[in-house]
């Protein structure tokens, strides 16, 4: 009799979990469809200009970059401040993040961030990102001829503050940020925000996330106005083999750009080593494959990501994470 009761309770538990997962999928799908219409309408209010804010397009997480940038449901800690601020509700330790990459034509990009738990259900984070465009020769055109006149440079700096919390199986988060852009003797400033939701039941290997990023004002230079890259992303993550294997997937849409798919995987070899691979559908100049690895000891993690860009050159990213 006791065995039958245990089996009944087990069946109710399984059925309840299945119903919860299906319900979450329905909600996420409904939000996904709604925002896919709302976001383009929001952008269409002003058709002038083009997408700008390059510093908002680079992930601060080298780990996520190695996993194809599919991190909407997996992001916690500092990386949640970039992908989905709702993930801050699952942040358990203080975290310091530092990353850097050298791009083509002497363009450098870096990130510095910090996450701080307020309780076991909420946290805040601050994230700073910059892009330095290096030096470019200035050409003065007179008639049909052109003459060099020194050099000029440019840079973008973005700083954001995020807050996230969870209530039961659901988490929510918001980010407020400011972007400053300088090109030669002109500059522009914009303000933007992110919103996100995340779902994960206790002891569940599945998680779902949804976020809208960079909703805000335009970058207004002397004569031109450029839109920020309004981005919508939704994704899922799955843990297996006692959390040693993580598989992630995202669907992403930037306004005025095509949809892109992202997928990634991480396998932990013991407590110190992790190997990563993924596919980044937003990389159009190569096959989109990504690779990487991580080494962790005493709360300090060193991450590396390799992203090929065809004839443009290979991209190598390095990052440090310290959790305490």
ZADO-1210 file (C-alpha; in nm, 4 decimals, padded with zeros to 6 digits):
<atoms>
<atom x="00.0000" y="00.0000" z="00.0000" code="UNK" pos="1"/>
<atom x="00.2811" y="00.2391" z="00.0921" code="UNK" pos="2"/>
<atom x="00.4557" y="00.1584" z="-00.2362" code="UNK" pos="3"/>
<atom x="00.1414" y="00.2420" z="-00.4313" code="UNK" pos="4"/>
<atom x="00.1095" y="00.5754" z="-00.2492" code="UNK" pos="5"/>
<atom x="00.4738" y="00.6556" z="-00.3239" code="UNK" pos="6"/>
<atom x="00.4185" y="00.5726" z="-00.6892" code="UNK" pos="7"/>
<atom x="00.1110" y="00.7938" z="-00.6981" code="UNK" pos="8"/>
<atom x="00.2999" y="01.0841" z="-00.5433" code="UNK" pos="9"/>
<atom x="00.5813" y="01.0313" z="-00.7922" code="UNK" pos="10"/>
<atom x="00.3402" y="01.0341" z="-01.0864" code="UNK" pos="11"/>
<atom x="00.1779" y="01.3533" z="-00.9573" code="UNK" pos="12"/>
<atom x="00.5235" y="01.5129" z="-00.9231" code="UNK" pos="13"/>
<atom x="00.6242" y="01.4146" z="-01.2753" code="UNK" pos="14"/>
<atom x="00.2926" y="01.5297" z="-01.4199" code="UNK" pos="15"/>
<atom x="00.3167" y="01.8603" z="-01.2320" code="UNK" pos="16"/>
<atom x="00.6703" y="01.9234" z="-01.3535" code="UNK" pos="17"/>
<atom x="00.5721" y="01.8375" z="-01.7113" code="UNK" pos="18"/>
<atom x="00.2739" y="02.0717" z="-01.6901" code="UNK" pos="19"/>
<atom x="00.4954" y="02.3504" z="-01.5501" code="UNK" pos="20"/>
<atom x="00.7515" y="02.3092" z="-01.8268" code="UNK" pos="21"/>
<atom x="00.4848" y="02.3117" z="-02.0965" code="UNK" pos="22"/>
<atom x="00.3197" y="02.6162" z="-01.9380" code="UNK" pos="23"/>
<atom x="00.6514" y="02.8037" z="-01.9328" code="UNK" pos="24"/>
<atom x="00.7137" y="02.7148" z="-02.2965" code="UNK" pos="25"/>
<atom x="00.3704" y="02.8499" z="-02.3891" code="UNK" pos="26"/>
<atom x="00.4324" y="03.1765" z="-02.2011" code="UNK" pos="27"/>
<atom x="00.7802" y="03.2237" z="-02.3474" code="UNK" pos="28"/>
<atom x="00.6491" y="03.1507" z="-02.6974" code="UNK" pos="29"/>
<atom x="00.3653" y="03.4018" z="-02.6548" code="UNK" pos="30"/>
<atom x="00.6048" y="03.6733" z="-02.5347" code="UNK" pos="31"/>
<atom x="00.8436" y="03.5849" z="-02.8161" code="UNK" pos="32"/>
<atom x="00.5760" y="03.6272" z="-03.0839" code="UNK" pos="33"/>
<atom x="00.4422" y="03.9502" z="-02.9296" code="UNK" pos="34"/>
<atom x="00.7801" y="04.1199" z="-02.9033" code="UNK" pos="35"/>
<atom x="00.8802" y="04.0153" z="-03.2532" code="UNK" pos="36"/>
<atom x="00.6018" y="04.2495" z="-03.3700" code="UNK" pos="37"/>
<atom x="00.6359" y="04.5201" z="-03.1029" code="UNK" pos="38"/>
<atom x="01.0104" y="04.5784" z="-03.1373" code="UNK" pos="39"/>
<atom x="01.0061" y="04.6507" z="-03.5140" code="UNK" pos="40"/>
<atom x="00.7122" y="04.8902" z="-03.4630" code="UNK" pos="41"/>
<atom x="00.9068" y="05.0677" z="-03.1880" code="UNK" pos="42"/>
<atom x="01.2033" y="05.1090" z="-03.4229" code="UNK" pos="43"/>
<atom x="00.9907" y="05.2172" z="-03.7172" code="UNK" pos="44"/>
<atom x="00.8819" y="05.5322" z="-03.5319" code="UNK" pos="45"/>
<atom x="01.1970" y="05.6926" z="-03.6734" code="UNK" pos="46"/>
<atom x="01.3368" y="05.5381" z="-03.9887" code="UNK" pos="47"/>
<atom x="01.6278" y="05.7808" z="-04.0155" code="UNK" pos="48"/>
<atom x="01.9793" y="05.6679" z="-03.9334" code="UNK" pos="49"/>
<atom x="02.1270" y="05.3218" z="-03.8908" code="UNK" pos="50"/>
<atom x="02.2143" y="05.0812" z="-03.6109" code="UNK" pos="51"/>
<atom x="02.5152" y="05.1960" z="-03.4103" code="UNK" pos="52"/>
<atom x="02.6497" y="05.1411" z="-03.0579" code="UNK" pos="53"/>
<atom x="02.9169" y="04.8871" z="-03.1504" code="UNK" pos="54"/>
<atom x="03.0254" y="04.8424" z="-02.7877" code="UNK" pos="55"/>
<atom x="02.6771" y="04.7072" z="-02.7079" code="UNK" pos="56"/>
<atom x="02.7281" y="04.4177" z="-02.9511" code="UNK" pos="57"/>
<atom x="03.0331" y="04.2585" z="-02.7862" code="UNK" pos="58"/>
<atom x="02.9764" y="04.0023" z="-02.5127" code="UNK" pos="59"/>
<atom x="03.1811" y="04.0551" z="-02.1956" code="UNK" pos="60"/>
<atom x="03.1789" y="03.6790" z="-02.1332" code="UNK" pos="61"/>
<atom x="03.4528" y="03.4820" z="-02.3074" code="UNK" pos="62"/>
<atom x="03.2837" y="03.1627" z="-02.1901" code="UNK" pos="63"/>
<atom x="02.9622" y="03.2615" z="-02.3673" code="UNK" pos="64"/>
<atom x="03.1495" y="03.3619" z="-02.6826" code="UNK" pos="65"/>
<atom x="03.3067" y="03.0153" z="-02.6996" code="UNK" pos="66"/>
<atom x="02.9565" y="02.8655" z="-02.6703" code="UNK" pos="67"/>
<atom x="02.8234" y="03.0449" z="-02.9771" code="UNK" pos="68"/>
<atom x="02.6843" y="03.3402" z="-02.7792" code="UNK" pos="69"/>
<atom x="02.3879" y="03.1218" z="-02.6768" code="UNK" pos="70"/>
<atom x="02.3580" y="03.2400" z="-02.3178" code="UNK" pos="71"/>
<atom x="02.0161" y="03.3975" z="-02.2581" code="UNK" pos="72"/>
<atom x="01.8996" y="03.1191" z="-02.0248" code="UNK" pos="73"/>
<atom x="02.2429" y="03.0273" z="-01.8858" code="UNK" pos="74"/>
<atom x="02.3738" y="03.3733" z="-01.7918" code="UNK" pos="75"/>
<atom x="02.4225" y="03.4456" z="-01.4246" code="UNK" pos="76"/>
<atom x="02.6520" y="03.6875" z="-01.2446" code="UNK" pos="77"/>
<atom x="02.8175" y="03.9593" z="-01.4510" code="UNK" pos="78"/>
<atom x="02.7277" y="03.7943" z="-01.7833" code="UNK" pos="79"/>
<atom x="02.3587" y="03.8302" z="-01.6923" code="UNK" pos="80"/>
<atom x="02.4017" y="04.2076" z="-01.6990" code="UNK" pos="81"/>
<atom x="02.4696" y="04.1749" z="-02.0726" code="UNK" pos="82"/>
<atom x="02.2474" y="03.8861" z="-02.1875" code="UNK" pos="83"/>
<atom x="01.9543" y="03.8738" z="-01.9478" code="UNK" pos="84"/>
<atom x="01.9434" y="04.0674" z="-01.6177" code="UNK" pos="85"/>
<atom x="01.6885" y="03.8193" z="-01.4798" code="UNK" pos="86"/>
<atom x="01.9766" y="03.5736" z="-01.4335" code="UNK" pos="87"/>
<atom x="02.1046" y="03.7884" z="-01.1464" code="UNK" pos="88"/>
<atom x="01.8359" y="03.6270" z="-00.9312" code="UNK" pos="89"/>
<atom x="02.0419" y="03.3048" z="-00.9412" code="UNK" pos="90"/>
<atom x="02.3740" y="03.4741" z="-00.8546" code="UNK" pos="91"/>
<atom x="02.5231" y="03.3066" z="-00.5476" code="UNK" pos="92"/>
<atom x="02.8673" y="03.4713" z="-00.5149" code="UNK" pos="93"/>
<atom x="03.0356" y="03.8040" z="-00.5699" code="UNK" pos="94"/>
<atom x="03.2001" y="03.8077" z="-00.9100" code="UNK" pos="95"/>
<atom x="03.4598" y="04.0207" z="-01.0846" code="UNK" pos="96"/>
<atom x="03.4977" y="03.9914" z="-01.4633" code="UNK" pos="97"/>
<atom x="03.7661" y="04.1206" z="-01.6990" code="UNK" pos="98"/>
<atom x="03.7897" y="04.0431" z="-02.0729" code="UNK" pos="99"/>
<atom x="03.9764" y="04.1727" z="-02.3766" code="UNK" pos="100"/>
<atom x="04.0048" y="04.1090" z="-02.7493" code="UNK" pos="101"/>
<atom x="04.2111" y="04.2626" z="-03.0268" code="UNK" pos="102"/>
<atom x="04.0135" y="04.2987" z="-03.3490" code="UNK" pos="103"/>
<atom x="04.1204" y="04.3934" z="-03.7014" code="UNK" pos="104"/>
<atom x="04.2866" y="04.7258" z="-03.7901" code="UNK" pos="105"/>
<atom x="04.4120" y="04.7901" z="-03.4356" code="UNK" pos="106"/>
<atom x="04.0582" y="04.7934" z="-03.2948" code="UNK" pos="107"/>
<atom x="04.0551" y="04.6853" z="-02.9298" code="UNK" pos="108"/>
<atom x="03.7579" y="04.5925" z="-02.7130" code="UNK" pos="109"/>
<atom x="03.7372" y="04.5224" z="-02.3412" code="UNK" pos="110"/>
<atom x="03.4912" y="04.4725" z="-02.0559" code="UNK" pos="111"/>
<atom x="03.5020" y="04.5128" z="-01.6798" code="UNK" pos="112"/>
<atom x="03.2162" y="04.4075" z="-01.4536" code="UNK" pos="113"/>
<atom x="03.1164" y="04.3269" z="-01.0971" code="UNK" pos="114"/>
<atom x="02.8156" y="04.1379" z="-00.9550" code="UNK" pos="115"/>
<atom x="02.7043" y="04.1474" z="-00.5908" code="UNK" pos="116"/>
<atom x="02.4338" y="03.9257" z="-00.4356" code="UNK" pos="117"/>
<atom x="02.1896" y="04.1060" z="-00.2066" code="UNK" pos="118"/>
<atom x="02.0364" y="03.7793" z="-00.0853" code="UNK" pos="119"/>
<atom x="01.9982" y="03.4254" z="-00.2144" code="UNK" pos="120"/>
<atom x="01.7280" y="03.5561" z="-00.4492" code="UNK" pos="121"/>
<atom x="01.8556" y="03.8904" z="-00.5798" code="UNK" pos="122"/>
<atom x="02.1697" y="04.0700" z="-00.6940" code="UNK" pos="123"/>
<atom x="02.2931" y="04.3827" z="-00.8662" code="UNK" pos="124"/>
<atom x="02.5739" y="04.4260" z="-01.1172" code="UNK" pos="125"/>
<atom x="02.7671" y="04.6974" z="-01.2946" code="UNK" pos="126"/>
<atom x="02.9241" y="04.6470" z="-01.6371" code="UNK" pos="127"/>
<atom x="03.1527" y="04.8743" z="-01.8357" code="UNK" pos="128"/>
<atom x="03.2496" y="04.8130" z="-02.2000" code="UNK" pos="129"/>
<atom x="03.4656" y="05.0031" z="-02.4433" code="UNK" pos="130"/>
<atom x="03.5780" y="04.9914" z="-02.8050" code="UNK" pos="131"/>
<atom x="03.8877" y="05.1793" z="-02.9210" code="UNK" pos="132"/>
<atom x="03.8977" y="05.2234" z="-03.2985" code="UNK" pos="133"/>
<atom x="04.2670" y="05.3095" z="-03.3173" code="UNK" pos="134"/>
<atom x="04.4091" y="05.5825" z="-03.5422" code="UNK" pos="135"/>
<atom x="04.2955" y="05.6548" z="-03.8983" code="UNK" pos="136"/>
<atom x="04.4488" y="05.8944" z="-04.1479" code="UNK" pos="137"/>
<atom x="04.2390" y="06.2043" z="-04.2134" code="UNK" pos="138"/>
<atom x="04.1896" y="06.2895" z="-04.5811" code="UNK" pos="139"/>
<atom x="04.0897" y="06.6400" z="-04.6922" code="UNK" pos="140"/>
<atom x="03.9266" y="06.6469" z="-05.0341" code="UNK" pos="141"/>
<atom x="03.9774" y="06.9517" z="-05.2539" code="UNK" pos="142"/>
<atom x="03.8260" y="06.9288" z="-05.6009" code="UNK" pos="143"/>
<atom x="03.9225" y="06.5913" z="-05.7409" code="UNK" pos="144"/>
<atom x="04.2319" y="06.5517" z="-05.5241" code="UNK" pos="145"/>
<atom x="04.2761" y="06.4386" z="-05.1687" code="UNK" pos="146"/>
<atom x="04.5496" y="06.5168" z="-04.9182" code="UNK" pos="147"/>
<atom x="04.6339" y="06.3564" z="-04.5859" code="UNK" pos="148"/>
<atom x="04.6055" y="06.5801" z="-04.2826" code="UNK" pos="149"/>
<atom x="04.7122" y="06.3965" z="-03.9716" code="UNK" pos="150"/>
<atom x="04.5071" y="06.1261" z="-03.8032" code="UNK" pos="151"/>
<atom x="04.1899" y="06.0917" z="-03.5995" code="UNK" pos="152"/>
<atom x="04.0555" y="05.8296" z="-03.3604" code="UNK" pos="153"/>
<atom x="03.7300" y="05.7160" z="-03.2088" code="UNK" pos="154"/>
<atom x="03.5909" y="05.5208" z="-02.9176" code="UNK" pos="155"/>
<atom x="03.2669" y="05.3958" z="-02.7627" code="UNK" pos="156"/>
<atom x="03.2125" y="05.3562" z="-02.3884" code="UNK" pos="157"/>
<atom x="02.9032" y="05.1976" z="-02.2336" code="UNK" pos="158"/>
<atom x="02.8250" y="05.1644" z="-01.8616" code="UNK" pos="159"/>
<atom x="02.5210" y="04.9864" z="-01.7215" code="UNK" pos="160"/>
<atom x="02.3738" y="04.9034" z="-01.3811" code="UNK" pos="161"/>
<atom x="02.1515" y="04.5957" z="-01.3489" code="UNK" pos="162"/>
<atom x="01.9220" y="04.4407" z="-01.0906" code="UNK" pos="163"/>
<atom x="01.7623" y="04.0988" z="-01.0931" code="UNK" pos="164"/>
<atom x="01.5564" y="03.8889" z="-00.8534" code="UNK" pos="165"/>
<atom x="01.3604" y="03.5656" z="-00.8509" code="UNK" pos="166"/>
<atom x="01.0183" y="03.4865" z="-00.7110" code="UNK" pos="167"/>
<atom x="00.9604" y="03.1139" z="-00.6955" code="UNK" pos="168"/>
<atom x="01.0664" y="02.9631" z="-01.0267" code="UNK" pos="169"/>
<atom x="01.0543" y="03.2944" z="-01.2118" code="UNK" pos="170"/>
<atom x="01.3154" y="03.5678" z="-01.2264" code="UNK" pos="171"/>
<atom x="01.2991" y="03.9210" z="-01.3618" code="UNK" pos="172"/>
<atom x="01.5643" y="04.1826" z="-01.4256" code="UNK" pos="173"/>
<atom x="01.6243" y="04.5341" z="-01.5574" code="UNK" pos="174"/>
<atom x="01.9279" y="04.7293" z="-01.6746" code="UNK" pos="175"/>
<atom x="01.9828" y="05.1036" z="-01.7203" code="UNK" pos="176"/>
<atom x="02.2846" y="05.2155" z="-01.9223" code="UNK" pos="177"/>
<atom x="02.4507" y="05.5103" z="-02.0887" code="UNK" pos="178"/>
<atom x="02.6567" y="05.5037" z="-02.4079" code="UNK" pos="179"/>
<atom x="02.9101" y="05.7688" z="-02.5096" code="UNK" pos="180"/>
<atom x="03.0566" y="05.7696" z="-02.8608" code="UNK" pos="181"/>
<atom x="03.3390" y="05.9870" z="-02.9977" code="UNK" pos="182"/>
<atom x="03.4614" y="06.0126" z="-03.3569" code="UNK" pos="183"/>
<atom x="03.7317" y="06.2729" z="-03.4246" code="UNK" pos="184"/>
<atom x="03.5928" y="06.6007" z="-03.2874" code="UNK" pos="185"/>
<atom x="03.2287" y="06.4922" z="-03.2651" code="UNK" pos="186"/>
<atom x="03.0531" y="06.3028" z="-02.9879" code="UNK" pos="187"/>
<atom x="02.7119" y="06.1635" z="-02.9023" code="UNK" pos="188"/>
<atom x="02.5363" y="06.0203" z="-02.5989" code="UNK" pos="189"/>
<atom x="02.2463" y="05.7771" z="-02.5694" code="UNK" pos="190"/>
<atom x="02.0492" y="05.6176" z="-02.2861" code="UNK" pos="191"/>
<atom x="01.9034" y="05.2688" z="-02.2988" code="UNK" pos="192"/>
<atom x="01.7576" y="04.9863" z="-02.0941" code="UNK" pos="193"/>
<atom x="01.7188" y="04.6069" z="-02.0942" code="UNK" pos="194"/>
<atom x="01.4438" y="04.3862" z="-01.9534" code="UNK" pos="195"/>
<atom x="01.4446" y="04.0108" z="-01.9060" code="UNK" pos="196"/>
<atom x="01.2665" y="03.7056" z="-01.7667" code="UNK" pos="197"/>
<atom x="01.4045" y="03.3671" z="-01.6656" code="UNK" pos="198"/>
<atom x="01.2442" y="03.0418" z="-01.5489" code="UNK" pos="199"/>
<atom x="01.4016" y="02.7468" z="-01.3711" code="UNK" pos="200"/>
<atom x="01.2438" y="02.5205" z="-01.1142" code="UNK" pos="201"/>
<atom x="01.4447" y="02.3965" z="-00.8163" code="UNK" pos="202"/>
<atom x="01.6631" y="02.1001" z="-00.9142" code="UNK" pos="203"/>
<atom x="01.5441" y="02.1255" z="-01.2736" code="UNK" pos="204"/>
<atom x="01.8057" y="02.0734" z="-01.5485" code="UNK" pos="205"/>
<atom x="01.6044" y="02.2990" z="-01.7797" code="UNK" pos="206"/>
<atom x="01.6033" y="02.6787" z="-01.7868" code="UNK" pos="207"/>
<atom x="01.4381" y="02.9295" z="-02.0204" code="UNK" pos="208"/>
<atom x="01.5174" y="03.2955" z="-02.0754" code="UNK" pos="209"/>
<atom x="01.3881" y="03.5885" z="-02.2744" code="UNK" pos="210"/>
<atom x="01.5237" y="03.9442" z="-02.2986" code="UNK" pos="211"/>
<atom x="01.4992" y="04.2687" z="-02.4924" code="UNK" pos="212"/>
<atom x="01.8153" y="04.4801" z="-02.5006" code="UNK" pos="213"/>
<atom x="01.9077" y="04.8369" z="-02.5930" code="UNK" pos="214"/>
<atom x="01.5668" y="05.0024" z="-02.5883" code="UNK" pos="215"/>
<atom x="01.6473" y="05.3711" z="-02.5741" code="UNK" pos="216"/>
<atom x="01.7387" y="05.6978" z="-02.7411" code="UNK" pos="217"/>
<atom x="01.9481" y="05.7554" z="-03.0525" code="UNK" pos="218"/>
<atom x="02.3117" y="05.8552" z="-03.0767" code="UNK" pos="219"/>
<atom x="02.2883" y="06.2110" z="-03.2119" code="UNK" pos="220"/>
<atom x="02.6033" y="06.3500" z="-03.3704" code="UNK" pos="221"/>
<atom x="02.6321" y="06.6942" z="-03.5318" code="UNK" pos="222"/>
<atom x="02.4449" y="06.6038" z="-03.8481" code="UNK" pos="223"/>
<atom x="02.3348" y="06.2435" z="-03.8126" code="UNK" pos="224"/>
<atom x="02.1354" y="06.0288" z="-03.5718" code="UNK" pos="225"/>
<atom x="02.2038" y="05.6581" z="-03.5364" code="UNK" pos="226"/>
<atom x="01.9807" y="05.3992" z="-03.3691" code="UNK" pos="227"/>
<atom x="02.1016" y="05.1641" z="-03.1019" code="UNK" pos="228"/>
<atom x="02.0971" y="04.7923" z="-03.1933" code="UNK" pos="229"/>
<atom x="01.7619" y="04.6934" z="-03.0410" code="UNK" pos="230"/>
<atom x="01.7914" y="04.3222" z="-02.9830" code="UNK" pos="231"/>
<atom x="01.5494" y="04.0490" z="-02.8847" code="UNK" pos="232"/>
<atom x="01.6716" y="03.7087" z="-02.7712" code="UNK" pos="233"/>
<atom x="01.5102" y="03.3936" z="-02.6323" code="UNK" pos="234"/>
<atom x="01.6832" y="03.0753" z="-02.5307" code="UNK" pos="235"/>
<atom x="01.7025" y="02.7583" z="-02.3260" code="UNK" pos="236"/>
<atom x="01.9721" y="02.5646" z="-02.1433" code="UNK" pos="237"/>
<atom x="01.9934" y="02.2041" z="-02.0274" code="UNK" pos="238"/>
<atom x="02.2268" y="02.0450" z="-01.7726" code="UNK" pos="239"/>
<atom x="02.3203" y="01.6756" z="-01.7748" code="UNK" pos="240"/>
<atom x="02.5739" y="01.4268" z="-01.6328" code="UNK" pos="241"/>
<atom x="02.5628" y="01.5827" z="-01.2861" code="UNK" pos="242"/>
<atom x="02.5935" y="01.9341" z="-01.4353" code="UNK" pos="243"/>
<atom x="02.9173" y="01.8489" z="-01.6168" code="UNK" pos="244"/>
<atom x="02.7502" y="01.8919" z="-01.9547" code="UNK" pos="245"/>
<atom x="02.5612" y="02.2103" z="-02.0459" code="UNK" pos="246"/>
<atom x="02.3819" y="02.2561" z="-02.3777" code="UNK" pos="247"/>
<atom x="02.2393" y="02.5949" z="-02.4749" code="UNK" pos="248"/>
<atom x="02.0407" y="02.7384" z="-02.7635" code="UNK" pos="249"/>
<atom x="01.9229" y="03.0896" z="-02.8564" code="UNK" pos="250"/>
<atom x="01.7182" y="03.2606" z="-03.1225" code="UNK" pos="251"/>
<atom x="01.8163" y="03.6245" z="-03.1754" code="UNK" pos="252"/>
<atom x="01.6786" y="03.9185" z="-03.3708" code="UNK" pos="253"/>
<atom x="01.8370" y="04.2618" z="-03.4160" code="UNK" pos="254"/>
<atom x="01.6076" y="04.5229" z="-03.5652" code="UNK" pos="255"/>
<atom x="01.6740" y="04.5707" z="-03.9382" code="UNK" pos="256"/>
<atom x="01.8887" y="04.2564" z="-03.9435" code="UNK" pos="257"/>
<atom x="01.8130" y="03.8915" z="-04.0108" code="UNK" pos="258"/>
<atom x="01.7205" y="03.6347" z="-03.7482" code="UNK" pos="259"/>
<atom x="02.0137" y="03.4287" z="-03.6227" code="UNK" pos="260"/>
<atom x="02.0394" y="03.0986" z="-03.4386" code="UNK" pos="261"/>
<atom x="02.2956" y="03.0216" z="-03.1703" code="UNK" pos="262"/>
<atom x="02.3951" y="02.6952" z="-03.0024" code="UNK" pos="263"/>
<atom x="02.6648" y="02.5940" z="-02.7588" code="UNK" pos="264"/>
<atom x="02.7941" y="02.3214" z="-02.5334" code="UNK" pos="265"/>
<atom x="03.0317" y="02.2985" z="-02.2393" code="UNK" pos="266"/>
<atom x="03.1827" y="01.9837" z="-02.0902" code="UNK" pos="267"/>
<atom x="03.3601" y="02.0015" z="-01.7553" code="UNK" pos="268"/>
<atom x="03.6505" y="01.7654" z="-01.7077" code="UNK" pos="269"/>
<atom x="03.6808" y="01.7451" z="-01.3309" code="UNK" pos="270"/>
<atom x="03.6596" y="02.0652" z="-01.1293" code="UNK" pos="271"/>
<atom x="03.9375" y="02.2532" z="-01.3076" code="UNK" pos="272"/>
<atom x="03.8969" y="02.2181" z="-01.6858" code="UNK" pos="273"/>
<atom x="03.6125" y="02.2964" z="-01.9250" code="UNK" pos="274"/>
<atom x="03.5946" y="02.2565" z="-02.3025" code="UNK" pos="275"/>
<atom x="03.3467" y="02.4540" z="-02.5123" code="UNK" pos="276"/>
<atom x="03.2148" y="02.4689" z="-02.8654" code="UNK" pos="277"/>
<atom x="02.9301" y="02.6408" z="-03.0405" code="UNK" pos="278"/>
<atom x="02.7704" y="02.7946" z="-03.3454" code="UNK" pos="279"/>
<atom x="02.7122" y="03.1703" z="-03.3819" code="UNK" pos="280"/>
<atom x="02.4634" y="03.2371" z="-03.6597" code="UNK" pos="281"/>
<atom x="02.5305" y="03.6123" z="-03.6529" code="UNK" pos="282"/>
<atom x="02.8817" y="03.5597" z="-03.7940" code="UNK" pos="283"/>
<atom x="02.8240" y="03.5923" z="-04.1681" code="UNK" pos="284"/>
<atom x="03.1839" y="03.6034" z="-04.2952" code="UNK" pos="285"/>
<atom x="03.2725" y="03.2476" z="-04.1927" code="UNK" pos="286"/>
<atom x="03.1035" y="02.9230" z="-04.0864" code="UNK" pos="287"/>
<atom x="03.0049" y="03.0539" z="-03.7408" code="UNK" pos="288"/>
<atom x="03.1824" y="02.7803" z="-03.5459" code="UNK" pos="289"/>
<atom x="03.3337" y="02.8765" z="-03.2097" code="UNK" pos="290"/>
<atom x="03.5736" y="02.6997" z="-02.9743" code="UNK" pos="291"/>
<atom x="03.7133" y="02.7631" z="-02.6293" code="UNK" pos="292"/>
<atom x="03.8346" y="02.6344" z="-02.2978" code="UNK" pos="293"/>
<atom x="03.8471" y="02.7319" z="-01.9323" code="UNK" pos="294"/>
<atom x="04.0751" y="02.6670" z="-01.6373" code="UNK" pos="295"/>
<atom x="03.9448" y="02.7178" z="-01.2830" code="UNK" pos="296"/>
<atom x="04.1127" y="02.7090" z="-00.9425" code="UNK" pos="297"/>
<atom x="04.0267" y="02.8647" z="-00.6048" code="UNK" pos="298"/>
<atom x="03.7455" y="03.0745" z="-00.7507" code="UNK" pos="299"/>
<atom x="03.9624" y="03.2163" z="-01.0301" code="UNK" pos="300"/>
<atom x="03.8750" y="03.1158" z="-01.3865" code="UNK" pos="301"/>
<atom x="04.0790" y="03.1851" z="-01.7002" code="UNK" pos="302"/>
<atom x="03.8752" y="03.1627" z="-02.0224" code="UNK" pos="303"/>
<atom x="03.9756" y="03.1552" z="-02.3880" code="UNK" pos="304"/>
<atom x="03.7628" y="03.1708" z="-02.7036" code="UNK" pos="305"/>
<atom x="03.8549" y="03.1245" z="-03.0690" code="UNK" pos="306"/>
<atom x="03.6229" y="03.2660" z="-03.3350" code="UNK" pos="307"/>
<atom x="03.7283" y="03.2456" z="-03.7025" code="UNK" pos="308"/>
<atom x="03.6329" y="03.5365" z="-03.9303" code="UNK" pos="309"/>
<atom x="03.7514" y="03.3986" z="-04.2642" code="UNK" pos="310"/>
<atom x="03.9773" y="03.6273" z="-04.4654" code="UNK" pos="311"/>
<atom x="03.9346" y="03.9067" z="-04.2112" code="UNK" pos="312"/>
<atom x="04.1341" y="03.7041" z="-03.9573" code="UNK" pos="313"/>
<atom x="04.0837" y="03.4907" z="-03.6495" code="UNK" pos="314"/>
<atom x="03.9509" y="03.6396" z="-03.3271" code="UNK" pos="315"/>
<atom x="04.1121" y="03.5403" z="-02.9969" code="UNK" pos="316"/>
<atom x="03.9449" y="03.6435" z="-02.6716" code="UNK" pos="317"/>
<atom x="04.0740" y="03.6053" z="-02.3173" code="UNK" pos="318"/>
<atom x="03.8959" y="03.6667" z="-01.9898" code="UNK" pos="319"/>
<atom x="03.9308" y="03.6395" z="-01.6138" code="UNK" pos="320"/>
<atom x="03.6498" y="03.5660" z="-01.3686" code="UNK" pos="321"/>
<atom x="03.6948" y="03.5726" z="-00.9932" code="UNK" pos="322"/>
<atom x="03.4141" y="03.4505" z="-00.7662" code="UNK" pos="323"/>
<atom x="03.4364" y="03.5046" z="-00.3919" code="UNK" pos="324"/>
</atoms>
